[in-house]
Amino acid sequence: MLNVVIVGHGLAGRHFHAPLVKRQSDLHLHGVVARDPQVRAQATALWNCQGYASLDQALADPAIDLVILATPHRVHADQAVATLQAGKHCVVDKVMALSEAEADRMIAARDASGKMLSVFHNRRWDWDFQTILALQKQQAFGRPVLIESAVCQHKPPRNWRGRADEAGTILHDWGAHLIDQALQMGLGPCRRLTAWLTPAPWDGVDVGGHGRIVLEFDHNVLFQVETSRICRTPRPRWWVVGTLGGFVKYGVDPQEDALRNGDLGAAHEPESLYGRLLTDSDSGPDETVVMPTRSSWDAYYGNIADHLVRSRPLAVTAEQAREVVRVLDAAQQSIVEHKTLEGTWGS
């Protein structure tokens, strides 16, 4: 069994990483790092684990095998390098880093240490994304021509997530997951990229209120990533135009709410949010309700355990996560320079 310590006990550490680690028989939640004594006391009582006042204190503990960084984006690179240099395996919450140079530094530290480095792109196991992959494999909508992937809400970011120096942009939050999903669809390399960022209306929030990236893949496939905190009107989570049909899906994956409520296995999606596949038939347009392809966020830490304990291949590699960072770097350049960039992103 591998001893795990989680650095940070905010939204990600408390509601995502800790409960998911506790569900794995090969992983033991050994401790939590929290600078605030009150937060640290709450965490140790909640999870029946040890408390550490700093990352350095945790890294000095020889009992710890794996460190999970559930901290602001700004410190990911420095903390990951320190963790790897201390001889610990490392998982970093998304986004991996705030620049390609930082991501490269993290990968270099991994190579020098011989330890594992992975990034928490758990939304590869979202039901809606797995449904899209299944339909794509079945060629249910033919060759995709236009894919729109959006998570839009009306809610100001809290704490450090609203500050650009700590978080990057709004695209570095949900947008990082959507970019990762786009790069995992096997559409080929992205050749051109254009991005836009709309300011947020709230004082002290400088990460943007609405972000959009259009990725142009080979074979004339457009993939639009869109994320918003200023959108009051509902937006489809997925909208796909293909050569043989189309697909539309509302609603985000239900696993987050289930996990927060203490039972990931109780995740349920109402039929009203099932996707709709529209194709042509001899009698005219045909609409089919598509049941979600169920998967589980357990797969992420299950794979981490399998990799470390049984030498199975790593599902989310640092190199894959670096490609997400490269897209975000290019998106920021496109936003500032008001132009389309050419290059190669993904594979």
FENUR-V346566 format. One record per residue. N is the residue number from 1. OMEGA is omega in whole degrees, 0 to 359 (* if undefined). Layout:
# FENUR-V346566
N:OMEGA
N:OMEGA
This chain:
# FENUR-V346566
1:182
2:178
3:186
4:171
5:179
6:179
7:183
8:180
9:174
10:182
11:185
12:183
13:185
14:190
15:181
16:190
17:184
18:181
19:179
20:176
21:181
22:181
23:183
24:182
25:181
26:182
27:178
28:178
29:186
30:183
31:178
32:175
33:176
34:182
35:182
36:182
37:181
38:178
39:180
40:179
41:178
42:182
43:182
44:177
45:182
46:187
47:180
48:184
49:179
50:177
51:178
52:182
53:182
54:176
55:180
56:179
57:179
58:182
59:179
60:181
61:182
62:181
63:186
64:179
65:188
66:178
67:178
68:182
69:177
70:190
71:177
72:185
73:186
74:186
75:183
76:186
77:182
78:182
79:179
80:179
81:179
82:180
83:181
84:179
85:177
86:178
87:178
88:169
89:188
90:168
91:180
92:174
93:177
94:0
95:185
96:183
97:181
98:174
99:177
100:180
101:177
102:179
103:178
104:179
105:178
106:180
107:177
108:178
109:176
110:183
111:181
112:184
113:185
114:180
115:182
116:172
117:178
118:182
119:189
120:172
121:184
122:186
123:165
124:181
125:170
126:181
127:183
128:179
129:178
130:176
131:177
132:180
133:179
134:178
135:179
136:179
137:178
138:186
139:184
140:177
141:180
142:178
143:180
144:179
145:180
146:177
147:174
148:182
149:188
150:168
151:186
152:182
153:175
154:186
155:179
156:177
157:182
158:172
159:186
160:183
161:177
162:184
163:185
164:181
165:179
166:191
167:189
168:176
169:175
170:180
171:179
172:179
173:178
174:182
175:179
176:177
177:183
178:176
179:179
180:178
181:179
182:182
183:180
184:185
185:177
186:181
187:184
188:179
189:172
190:185
191:180
192:187
193:175
194:184
195:178
196:178
197:178
198:181
199:176
200:183
201:187
202:177
203:177
204:179
205:182
206:178
207:185
208:179
209:182
210:182
211:180
212:174
213:173
214:179
215:180
216:181
217:175
218:177
219:174
220:176
221:176
222:177
223:181
224:174
225:182
226:178
227:188
228:169
229:182
230:187
231:179
232:183
233:181
234:180
235:177
236:174
237:176
238:173
239:188
240:172
241:179
242:182
243:181
244:181
245:180
246:182
247:177
248:184
249:176
250:174
251:179
252:182
253:184
254:187
255:181
256:180
257:180
258:180
259:178
260:180
261:173
262:182
263:180
264:182
265:180
266:180
267:184
268:176
269:180
270:182
271:179
272:179
273:176
274:178
275:178
276:177
277:180
278:179
279:177
280:173
281:181
282:182
283:179
284:181
285:182
286:179
287:181
288:174
289:185
290:176
291:181
292:173
293:185
294:173
295:184
296:173
297:174
298:184
299:183
300:182
301:171
302:178
303:177
304:179
305:179
306:180
307:185
308:184
309:187
310:175
311:175
312:179
313:180
314:184
315:181
316:183
317:177
318:180
319:177
320:180
321:177
322:178
323:175
324:179
325:179
326:176
327:180
328:175
329:181
330:179
331:179
332:177
333:178
334:180
335:184
336:186
337:179
338:181
339:175
340:180
341:175
342:180
343:176
344:178
345:183
346:182
347:*
